[in-house]
C-alpha cells in the first residue's frame, strides 16, 4: 500500500478535501500511483494527515465519482485504469506532394469525360383490364352471424372465468402449504400479483409482512457469511425496524408469534456489532441517508469490523 504525502498548508486556499482529491488525481494521471495500487483506508489517511475522517471520505467520494479509483467491499480503495486524458492537440499531417499531383490528374480526367445523354424510353401502352364479373354469391343472413359471434364470445368468457377461479384457489392453497412449512417468502410469492378478494385480504397481508421481515433477515445471513459487514448491518437493522413497524398488524392478523421469533433472532445477531435494539431502532429512524451511512460505518469501527 502506497504512502501518500500531501502538503495541506501550502498552495492556494481551498478546502482540505479538495487538496487531497487534486493531489491523488494528479499522481494517478502522471502514473506516480500505479494502476491497481491500494490506497490507504480513510481512517489511516485521516490519522496520517491529521484531518477528520469525513474530509478524506469526501475526497475519495469525488475520486470514485470521476472513475479514478474503485471501492471493493472489505478490501479497500484501488486505483483504476484510466484512458489517456491529455488535451494536447495533435500536429496536422502534411500532405504528400506526389499524392497531391496524382489526385489533380485524376480530377482533370474526370472533368474531361462528357456525360452521356440518356435516351428517353418509349412509354408502354397500358392494356385495358377486362371488366369484373359480378359476384352472384348471396350474402350471409345477419341475424345467424350475430348469434354465432355472441355464443363464441360467451363461451370464451366462461373459459377465462373458470381458469381464473381454478388458478386463484390453487395459488392460495399452495401459499397455505408454504406458510405451514415456515416458508413465508414462498407463501407470498404464490399469491403476489393476484386480484385478492375481500375475504382473503387479511391472509394476503399476513403473508406479505412475514415475507418482508424474513427476506431482510435472510439477506443479513447471506451478507455476513460473505463478510460484507456494512450491507449485512443495514439488512439487520431493517429487520429490527420492520418487526417493530409490523407488530400491531401482526397482532391483528394472528402472526405475532412468527414476528417475535424473527425479531428475537435479529436482536441476538446485534451482539456481534456491539449494539442493542434501542440503538438499532434509532439508526433505522434516521432520514438523512448520508448521516445513516456514517453511523453504520461508525458502528463497524467500534465493533472492529471495518476495513483496515
C-alpha positions in Angstrom: 0.0 0.0 0.0 1.4 3.4 -1.1 2.2 6.1 1.4 0.7 9.5 0.5 2.5 12.7 1.5 0.4 15.9 1.0 1.3 19.4 1.9 -2.1 20.8 3.1 -0.7 24.1 4.4 0.9 25.5 1.3 -0.6 26.3 -2.1 -3.8 28.2 -3.0 -6.6 28.5 -0.5 -9.0 25.6 -1.0 -11.0 23.1 1.2 -8.8 20.3 2.6 -10.7 17.6 0.9 -10.2 19.3 -2.4 -6.4 19.5 -1.9 -6.4 15.7 -1.1 -8.5 15.0 -4.1 -6.4 17.1 -6.5 -3.1 15.6 -5.2 -4.3 11.9 -5.6 -5.9 12.7 -9.0 -2.6 14.3 -10.3 -0.5 11.4 -9.1 -2.8 8.9 -10.7 -2.8 10.7 -14.1 1.0 11.1 -14.0 1.4 7.4 -13.1 3.1 8.1 -9.8 0.4 5.9 -8.2 0.2 2.9 -10.4 -2.9 1.1 -11.6 -4.2 -1.4 -9.1 -2.4 0.2 -6.2 -4.3 0.1 -2.9 -4.9 3.5 -1.3 -4.7 3.9 2.5 -8.1 3.5 4.3 -10.0 6.7 5.1 -9.2 6.2 8.8 -5.4 5.7 8.3 -5.0 8.6 5.8 -7.0 10.9 8.1 -4.8 10.0 11.0 -1.6 10.4 8.9 -2.7 13.9 7.6 -4.2 15.0 11.0 -7.6 15.7 9.4 -11.1 14.4 10.1 -12.1 11.1 8.5 -15.1 12.8 6.8 -12.6 15.1 4.9 -10.8 12.1 3.4 -14.1 10.4 2.7 -15.3 13.4 0.7 -12.1 13.4 -1.4 -12.4 9.6 -2.0 -16.1 10.0 -3.0 -15.1 12.6 -5.6 -12.4 10.3 -7.0 -14.9 7.4 -7.1 -17.4 9.5 -8.9 -14.9 10.5 -11.6 -13.6 7.0 -12.1 -10.0 7.4 -10.8 -10.4 4.8 -8.0 -12.8 2.0 -7.2 -14.1 0.5 -3.9 -14.0 -3.2 -3.2 -16.0 -4.5 -0.2 -13.9 -5.5 2.8 -10.7 -4.8 0.7 -10.5 -1.0 0.3 -9.9 1.5 -2.4 -7.8 0.8 -5.6 -6.5 2.9 -8.5 -8.4 2.4 -11.8 -7.0 2.0 -15.2 -8.0 5.3 -16.9 -7.6 6.3 -20.5 -5.1 8.9 -21.7 -6.8 12.3 -21.0 -4.1 14.6 -22.4 -5.7 17.6 -24.1 -2.6 18.4 -26.2 -3.6 18.9 -29.9 -2.1 16.6 -32.4 0.1 18.0 -35.2 -1.6 18.1 -38.6 -0.1 15.6 -41.1 1.4 17.4 -44.2 0.0 16.0 -47.5 2.4 14.1 -49.7 3.2 16.3 -52.9 3.2 13.2 -55.1 -0.2 12.2 -53.9 -1.5 15.7 -54.5 -0.3 15.7 -58.2 -1.9 12.3 -58.7 -5.2 13.4 -57.3 -5.1 16.6 -59.6 -4.6 14.5 -62.7 -7.4 12.1 -61.8 -9.7 15.1 -61.2 -8.9 16.6 -64.7 -9.6 13.3 -66.4 -13.0 13.1 -64.7 -13.8 16.7 -65.8 -12.9 16.0 -69.5 -15.3 13.0 -69.9 -18.6 14.2 -71.2 -21.7 12.8 -69.7 -23.7 10.5 -72.0 -27.2 11.7 -72.6 -29.8 9.2 -71.7 -32.3 8.4 -74.4 -35.9 8.6 -73.2 -37.6 5.2 -73.0 -40.8 4.8 -75.0 -43.8 4.6 -72.9 -45.6 1.3 -72.8 -49.3 1.4 -73.7 -51.4 0.0 -70.9 -53.7 -2.8 -71.9 -57.3 -2.3 -70.9 -58.4 -4.5 -68.0 -61.3 -6.9 -68.6 -64.4 -6.0 -66.8 -65.0 -7.8 -63.5 -67.7 -10.4 -63.4 -70.5 -9.6 -60.9 -70.4 -11.6 -57.6 -73.6 -13.6 -57.6 -72.9 -15.2 -54.1 -75.8 -14.5 -51.9 -74.9 -12.6 -48.6 -75.0 -14.4 -45.3 -78.0 -13.5 -43.2 -77.1 -11.0 -40.5 -79.0 -12.5 -37.5 -77.4 -16.0 -37.5 -73.9 -14.5 -37.8 -74.5 -12.2 -34.8 -75.9 -15.1 -32.8 -72.8 -17.3 -33.6 -70.5 -14.4 -32.6 -72.3 -13.9 -29.3 -72.2 -17.6 -28.5 -68.5 -17.9 -29.2 -67.7 -14.8 -27.2 -69.8 -16.0 -24.2 -68.0 -19.4 -24.3 -64.6 -17.7 -24.2 -65.6 -15.6 -21.2 -66.8 -18.7 -19.3 -63.5 -20.5 -20.1 -61.4 -17.5 -18.8 -63.5 -17.1 -15.7 -63.2 -20.8 -14.9 -59.5 -20.8 -15.5 -59.0 -17.7 -13.2 -61.2 -19.3 -10.5 -59.1 -22.5 -10.5 -55.8 -20.6 -10.7 -56.8 -18.3 -7.8 -57.9 -21.2 -5.5 -54.8 -23.2 -6.4 -52.5 -20.2 -5.6 -53.9 -19.7 -2.1 -53.8 -23.5 -1.5 -50.1 -23.6 -2.4 -49.5 -20.5 -0.3 -51.2 -22.1 2.7 -48.9 -25.2 2.4 -45.8 -23.0 2.2 -46.9 -21.0 5.2 -47.4 -24.2 7.2 -43.8 -25.2 6.4 -42.5 -21.8 7.6 -41.5 -20.7 4.0 -43.1 -17.3 4.3 -41.4 -15.8 1.2 -42.8 -18.7 -1.0 -46.2 -18.2 0.5 -46.3 -14.6 -0.5 -44.8 -15.3 -3.9 -47.7 -17.8 -4.6 -50.3 -15.0 -4.2 -48.4 -11.9 -5.3 -50.0 -10.3 -8.3 -53.5 -11.8 -7.8 -56.6 -9.6 -7.6 -57.2 -10.6 -4.0 -60.8 -11.0 -2.9 -62.1 -9.2 0.2 -62.3 -12.4 2.3 -58.6 -13.2 1.6 -57.2 -9.7 2.3 -56.0 -10.4 5.8 -54.3 -13.7 4.7 -52.6 -11.8 1.9 -51.4 -9.1 4.4 -50.1 -11.7 6.8 -48.0 -13.5 4.1 -46.7 -10.1 2.9 -45.4 -8.8 6.3 -43.8 -12.2 7.1 -42.1 -12.4 3.7 -40.7 -8.8 4.1 -39.2 -9.4 7.5 -37.8 -12.9 6.8 -36.4 -11.7 3.5 -34.4 -8.9 5.3 -33.1 -11.4 7.8 -32.1 -13.9 5.2 -30.3 -11.1 3.3 -28.3 -10.3 6.5 -27.3 -14.0 6.8 -26.0 -14.2 3.3 -24.1 -10.9 3.5 -22.5 -11.7 6.9 -21.3 -15.1 5.6 -19.6 -13.2 2.7 -18.1 -10.7 5.3 -19.8 -7.7 3.6 -20.4 -6.2 7.0 -21.7 -2.8 6.1 -24.6 -4.2 3.9 -25.2 -7.0 6.5 -25.7 -4.5 9.3 -28.0 -2.4 7.1 -30.2 -5.6 6.5 -30.1 -6.5 10.2 -31.2 -3.0 11.2 -34.0 -3.1 8.6 -35.2 -6.4 10.0 -35.5 -4.9 13.5 -37.2 -1.8 12.2 -39.8 -3.8 10.2 -40.6 -6.1 13.0 -41.3 -3.1 15.2 -43.4 -1.4 12.4 -45.5 -4.6 11.8 -46.0 -5.6 15.5 -49.6 -4.1 15.7 -50.6 -5.6 12.3 -49.1 -9.0 13.3 -51.2 -9.0 16.5 -54.4 -8.2 14.5 -53.6 -10.9 11.8 -52.6 -13.6 14.2 -48.9 -13.9 13.3 -47.5 -12.1 16.4 -45.6 -15.2 17.4 -43.8 -15.5 14.0 -42.8 -11.8 14.0 -41.5 -12.2 17.6 -39.4 -15.2 16.6 -37.8 -13.3 13.7 -37.1 -10.2 15.9 -35.5 -12.4 18.6 -33.1 -13.9 16.1 -32.2 -10.4 14.8 -31.7 -9.0 18.3 -29.3 -11.9 19.1 -27.3 -11.1 15.9 -26.9 -7.4 17.0 -24.5 -8.6 19.7 -21.8 -9.2 17.1 -22.0 -5.4 16.2 -22.0 -4.4 19.9 -25.3 -2.5 19.8 -28.7 -3.1 21.3 -32.3 -2.9 19.9 -32.7 0.7 21.0 -29.7 1.8 19.1 -30.7 -0.2 16.0 -34.2 1.5 16.0 -32.6 4.9 16.4 -30.4 4.3 13.3 -33.4 2.8 11.4 -35.4 6.0 12.0 -32.7 8.3 10.6 -34.0 10.1 7.5 -30.7 11.6 6.2 -29.0 8.8 4.1 -25.6 10.3 4.4 -25.8 10.5 8.2 -27.2 7.0 8.2 -24.2 5.6 6.2 -21.8 7.4 8.5 -23.5 5.9 11.6 -23.3 2.4 10.0 -19.5 2.7 9.5 -19.0 4.2 13.0 -20.7 1.1 14.5 -18.5 -1.1 12.4 -15.4 0.8 13.6 -16.4 0.5 17.2 -17.1 -3.3 16.7 -13.7 -3.8 15.0 -15.3 -4.9 11.7 -14.3 -2.0 9.4 -11.6 -2.1 6.8 -8.0 -1.6 7.9 
